[in-house]
Amino acid sequence: MQNNINKILITLSVLSLMGTVMAHESGMKVDREIMAAEALENVPGHKLTAVRVNIAPGVVTPSHRHAGFVFIYVLEGTVESQLNNGEIVSYKAGESWVEPPGTLHSHAKNPSKTDSALILAVFIAEDGAQLTTMEEPSH
């Protein structure tokens, strides 16, 4: 147990030194920082990846899917989320949702005009999987 805790602490230290990964979606700013990435010994071939995501005011991300299961927790601000073209739900700091594998995240938005939204996304997916895949626009 102590060995696993040490591995996690070392991984967190190394990843925090790597800095923030930048992504531009729809010409807007979404910053991602990997907080942890650890193989799951009890689920061979799978990995837990925790990502802190800072969404600039007013940003709407394109439709996308995630590999594996995703648990999303809102740390700061508000995020609108729509799964599989269902109802748009507004989540505030302290609230969360889960996206099962294959779920279409058809709408994700920071509705604030002035404040960033900060979320923690925790993925359980196959090791080496592309965690986010953008949907091709339909014509």
C-alpha positions in Angstrom: 0.0 0.0 0.0 2.8 2.4 1.0 4.6 1.6 -2.3 1.5 2.5 -4.3 1.1 5.8 -2.4 4.8 6.6 -3.1 4.3 5.9 -6.8 1.2 8.2 -6.9 3.1 11.0 -5.1 6.1 10.7 -7.5 3.8 10.6 -10.5 1.9 13.7 -9.3 5.2 15.6 -8.7 6.5 14.8 -12.1 3.3 15.6 -13.9 2.9 18.9 -12.0 6.3 19.9 -13.3 5.3 19.2 -16.9 3.0 22.3 -16.8 -0.3 23.0 -18.4 -1.4 21.4 -21.7 -3.1 24.0 -23.8 -6.0 23.2 -26.2 -8.0 25.5 -28.4 -11.6 24.5 -29.1 -13.8 26.6 -31.3 -11.2 29.4 -31.2 -11.7 29.6 -27.4 -9.4 28.6 -24.5 -9.5 25.5 -22.5 -6.5 24.6 -20.4 -5.8 21.1 -19.2 -3.4 19.9 -16.6 -2.8 16.2 -15.9 -2.9 15.7 -12.2 -2.4 12.0 -12.0 -2.0 9.0 -14.4 -1.7 5.6 -12.8 -2.1 2.0 -14.1 -4.8 0.1 -12.3 -3.3 -3.1 -10.9 -6.8 -4.6 -10.3 -8.0 -3.8 -13.9 -5.2 -5.0 -16.2 -4.6 -2.8 -19.2 -6.5 0.2 -17.8 -5.4 3.5 -16.3 -6.8 6.2 -14.1 -6.1 9.7 -15.4 -7.2 12.8 -13.5 -7.2 16.0 -15.4 -7.9 19.6 -14.1 -9.7 21.6 -16.8 -10.0 25.4 -16.8 -12.7 26.6 -19.1 -12.5 30.3 -20.0 -15.7 32.5 -19.8 -18.2 31.9 -22.5 -16.5 28.8 -24.0 -18.6 26.2 -25.7 -16.8 23.0 -26.6 -17.6 21.0 -29.8 -19.4 17.7 -29.4 -17.1 14.9 -28.2 -16.8 11.5 -26.7 -14.5 10.2 -24.0 -12.7 6.8 -23.7 -13.9 4.7 -20.8 -15.8 6.0 -17.8 -15.5 9.7 -16.8 -16.4 11.3 -13.5 -16.6 15.1 -13.6 -16.5 17.3 -10.5 -17.0 21.1 -10.7 -14.4 22.7 -8.5 -15.2 26.4 -9.3 -17.9 28.2 -11.3 -20.7 26.7 -13.4 -20.7 24.2 -16.3 -23.6 23.4 -18.6 -23.5 19.8 -19.8 -25.7 17.8 -22.2 -25.2 14.1 -22.7 -26.6 12.2 -25.8 -28.7 15.2 -26.9 -30.7 15.0 -23.6 -31.5 17.9 -21.3 -28.9 20.6 -20.7 -28.0 20.5 -17.0 -26.2 23.3 -15.1 -23.7 22.1 -12.6 -22.2 24.4 -9.9 -19.1 24.1 -7.7 -19.5 20.9 -5.6 -21.7 19.1 -8.1 -20.7 16.2 -10.4 -21.8 13.8 -13.1 -20.7 10.6 -14.7 -20.3 9.8 -18.4 -20.4 6.1 -19.3 -18.3 4.8 -22.2 -19.5 5.9 -25.6 -21.6 8.8 -24.3 -21.9 11.8 -26.7 -21.1 15.0 -24.8 -23.2 17.1 -27.1 -22.9 20.4 -25.2 -20.4 21.7 -22.7 -20.3 25.4 -21.8 -19.1 27.8 -19.3 -22.1 30.2 -19.2 -20.3 32.9 -17.3 -19.2 36.0 -19.2 -16.6 36.9 -16.6 -15.4 33.9 -14.6 -13.6 30.7 -15.6 -15.0 27.3 -14.7 -12.7 24.7 -13.2 -13.5 21.0 -13.3 -11.7 17.8 -12.3 -12.3 15.0 -14.9 -11.3 11.5 -13.8 -11.0 8.9 -16.6 -10.9 5.1 -16.2 -9.9 3.9 -19.7 -7.7 1.5 -21.5 -4.0 2.4 -21.2 -3.0 4.4 -24.3 -6.6 5.3 -25.2 -7.3 8.7 -26.7 -9.2 10.3 -23.8 -11.2 12.8 -25.9 -12.4 12.5 -29.5 -14.1 15.4 -31.2 -17.2 14.6 -33.3 -17.1 15.5 -37.0 -19.6 18.3 -37.8 -22.7 17.0 -39.6 -23.6 18.7 -42.8 
